[in-house]
């Protein structure tokens, strides 16, 4: 397959998806499928579905890894790097530009109001993200009553951990995965990076890199699962941001194109300026490139690995619970009465009317921008 597609084509097509990829992983997958399978016929349906399955088994941002994997299949390692960078960079530039505006000390009142309005909708977005992941995860458990009971327990433990335990959430995710491995595929246990639960000593760029490494390694079940981990480090451990500013960062990650994991760039910017933002993005995304390029043809065998499947079943359920549980501390960060009204309206828009996330955040931001003018 290497050499079938020119690098210029990869730059153009992956860059286009990076510019218009609003809506998170479902939108990215749909755009990649339309490009690689439907319009261009570069990949078969089976090849694309295998890619989706494999990247969901890897730690890290799955839709970004899928973009890298599709480009790798067309043009090898060089194509993977070019495609992945073109997919990531448009949204990264936009989110860093917005971070400069929204996190400025002398930001205009309408800007801070817009940030507070969009931030008010974020807890509802977290619940919406979790709700969308539940059906697929539950179907993967199987029909056995005991297996479904374990799934429910993992979900509950993840929610409680995200709501109350801060950085130790990762231990719950790993424990849920390992328990499921022990039940479904007993044998040699995987060597999962439990040490990532610990905060780094000190601060500065080393701390930024450590936080970003955790983000890149632990986003099972979608980028939102890393929100409680980032909040603990950014707000409480290092004090880089206030709770309100962190809500702004999450909102920016949702309304910009590209992967939600780019929220870490805003955290890096708050910690150490543009250099910190770029470092955080590089550290968070670099493992995805390494895993896809180094794994290469061996990745297809991961789909048949019983231990990997079992681990994802347990850790994935706990991750979904964590996404839902993150709504509690996020909502607790709100202060103004009008923000709670916006939160209720956003929940109605997303969960009852089943409308889009971007429209909810933009509308909440517009209302927030108008509040200081009233």
N, C-alpha and C positions, 0 to 999 in steps of 0.2 A: 504493500500500500504506500510505502514511503515514496515521495516524489510525484504522486498522482495530482496533487493540488499545489499550486504555486503559493509561495509565502505571501505575496501581495494579496491574493484572494483571502488567505487566512486573516491577514491584518484587517482587510475591509469587512469581512463578514463577522469575525469575532468582535471587532471594534464596534460594529453596528449593534450587536446584541448587548455589548457592554453599555451602550448609550441608551438603549430603549428597554432594557431589562428591568422594568419596575415590577414589583409584586413578589419578589423572593423566589425560592427554588421552583415552585410550580411554573411560574412564568419563564424562568431560564430553561427548564427542561422542555417546555412547549416550543420555545424559540429554537433551541438546538435540534429538536426533532424535525421541525419544519425545514430547517436549513439542510441538515445532514441526510435525512431520510426522504422527506417528501419532495423538496424542490430540487436538490442536487443529486440524490441517489448515491451519495458517497458511502453510506452505511446501510445495511439491511435492518429491518425491524428487529430481528433477533440480536444483531450486534449492538444496536442502540439499547435495547432492554437489558442485555447483559451489562452494559456500561452503567446503566442506572442502578442495577442491583449491586454491582461491585463497589461503586462509589458510596453507596449507602452503608456498606460494611466497613469502610475506612473511617478512622477518626479525622475530623476536620470538616470544612464546609463542602458538602456533597455536590452542590450544583457547580461550584468552582472546579472541583476535581473532575466532574463530568465534562466541562468545557475543555479542560486540559487533556483529558483522555481522548476525546473526539479528535482534537487537533493532533495528538500523538499518533493516532491510527492513520491519519492522512499524510503526515510529513515527519514522523519520528520525533526525536528529542527536540530538534530545532523548532519544529511546528508546535510542539507542546508549550515551549517557552513563549514563543511569539503569540500563540492563541490565548494562553492563560494571561499574559500581560495585557493584551488588548481587551480581554474580557474584564479585567480588574480595574485598569487605570482610569477609564472615564468616570466611573462612579467614585473612585478614590479622590480624583481631583475636585469633583463637585462637593463631596462631603467635607474635604479639608477647607475649601473656600467658604462653605457655610459655617464651619466651625469657627473660622476667623471672625465672621460676622456675629454669630450668636453668642460666642464666649467672650467677646470684647468687654472690657470693664466699663466703657462709655457707650455701650450699645444704645440706640434710640429706644424710646419707650415702646414703640410699636413692634420692634424686633423682640424685646424681652417678653412682650405680651404674646406675640406669635409663638415664641418658644414655650411659654407657660401653657398656652392653649393646646399645642400639639402634644406636649408632654402629658397633659391631662388625659389624653386618649390612649396613651401607651399601655396602661394596665389592661384595657379592653382588648388591645391588639395582642397582648400576651395570651389572654384567654382564647381569643379567636385562633391563634396559631396552634395552641394545644388541642383545641377541639377538632381542628382539621386533621391532626395527626392520629387521633385516637382510632378511627375505623381501620386504617391500614395496619396499625400495630396490633390491634385486637384480632384481626383476621389471621395474622401470622402466628398466633399462639396455638391454634388448633382447637379441636372440639372438646378435649379432655377437661373435665370440671376442675381438677386440681391445678392444671396449667393455667387456666383462666383465673383461678383464685390467686396464684402467685403473681400473675400479671397485675391484678388489681392491687395487691400489696405493694409491688414495686412502684406503681403509679402513686399510691398514697404516700409512701415513704419519700419519693422524690419531691412531691408537693410540700410536705412538711419540712423537708431539709432546705428547700429553696426559700421557704417562708421564714425560717428561724435559725438556721445553722451557718449561714454565710459561706466561708471558704471550704467548709468540710462537706459541702454538697458532693464534691467529686468522689469522696469515699463511698457515699451512698450509691452513686452511679456505678462505680467499679464493683462494689460488693454485690449489687443486684445482678450485674453481668456474670460475676464469678459463681454466684449461687446457681444461676441458670445453667452455666457450663457444667457445674458439678452434677446437676440433675440430668441434663440432656446428653452431655458428651463427656463423661468422666474420663480422666486421664491426665496427661501433662497439662498443667494450667498455663495460660498465656501470661507473659510478663508485662502486665499493664503498668503504665507510669503513675503509680499511686503517689509518688513524691510530688507530682504536680498539684496536689492538694495544698501544699505548704506555700506561704508567702515568702518572697525573697527578702533577705536581710538588706537593710539600707534603703536607698532610693535612687534617683537619677535614672540614667538611660538603662542601667542594668535591671532596675525594677520594671521599667517600661517593657523591656525585652522579655522578662519573666512572665508578666501578665499576658503579653501577646502570645507567648508560647503556650500558655494554658488555653487561651482562646482558640488557637489553631488546632490543638490536640483534643479538645473536649466538646466540640460542637456536635455531639450526637443528637439526632432527632431534629436538626434545624438550628440555625444560628441563635435563636432566642434562648437556648438552654444556657448559653454562656453569660446571659445578662446578670443573674444573681452573683456569679463569680466575679465579673467585672465590677459590679457595683460595690461589693465588699472591698476589693482592692483599691478602686479609684476614689471611693468616698471615705471609707473608714480606715483602711490600713495605711494608705499614703496621703490622704487628704488632698488629692489633686483637684477634686471637683466637689461641689455641693450636690445634694440629692436632686435639686431642681436642675442643675446643669447636666447631671447624668441622664435625667429624663429627656432633656433636649437632645443629648447624644443618641439615645435610642430612637427618638423620633426621626432624627436626621438619617439614621441607618435604614429606616423604613421608607422614607419618601424619596431617597436617591436611588438611581439604578445600580444594579450589581448586587453582590452578596451582602447579607445583613451583617456578616462578620466585620465589615468595614467600620462598624461602630467603634472598634478598637482604635482606629486611627484618630477619632475625636478624643478618646481617652489619652492617647499618646500626645496629641497636640496640647491638651490641658496640662499635661505633666511637663513637657519639654519643648513646646513650640512646634514648628513645622518639621524640624528634624525628628522630634519624638513621634509625630504622627506618621511620618514615612517609615521610621524604624519599626513601629508597632505593626504597620501593614506588612512590611517585608517579613518580619518574624512570624506573623500569623499565617501568611500564605505560603512561605517557602517550603514547609513540610509537604504540602499538597503536591507541589511540583516534584519533589524528591520521590515521594511514594509512587506517583504515576510513572515517572520516567524510569526510575530504578526497578519498579515492579514489573513494568512492561507486560510481556505475555503471561507472566505468572499470576497476574491479577485475576484472570478468568478462573483459576483454580480456587480462589478465595470464596467464590460463590458456593462451592461444594464442600467447604470446610465446616464441619459440624460445630466445632468450638466457636468459630467466628459467628456463625448464625445464632448459636445459643447465647453468646455474650451480648450480641445486639438485641436479642429478644428481651433480656433482662435490663440491660443498661438503657435501651431505647424506651422501654415503658417508664423507667425512673426518670429519664430525661423529659418525657412528655409531662409527667407530674411536676417536674421542676419548672417547666415553662409556665404551667398554670399557677404553681405556687409563687412564682416571681411576681405575679400580679399583686400579692399582698404587700410586700415592702414598697413596691412601686406606687401603689395607691396611698400608702401611708406617708409617702413623700409629698403629697399634695397639701396645699395650705389654704387656698382661697375657696370660698363656697362655690363660686362660679366654675371652678375647675371640676368639682364633684358633679355639677350639673352636666358639664361637657363629657365627663367620664360615663355617666349614665346614658347620655344620648349616643355616645360612640359604641357602647355595649349593645344598645338597641339596634343601631345601624349594622353592626358586624354580626351579631349573634342571632338576632331575630329576623332582620331584613336580609341578611347575608349579602351585604354589599362589600365594596372593596376597601382594603386597608388604606391605600394612598388617598382616596377621596375622603375617608374619615379623618386622617391626620391633617390634610390640607384644609378641610373645612374647620376643624378645631383650631388650627393655626390662624385662619382668617378671623374667626370669632375672637380669639385671644388678642390679635393685633388691634381689633376695634375697641376692646375693653378700656384701655388707657385713654381713649379719645372720648369716652362717654362721660 
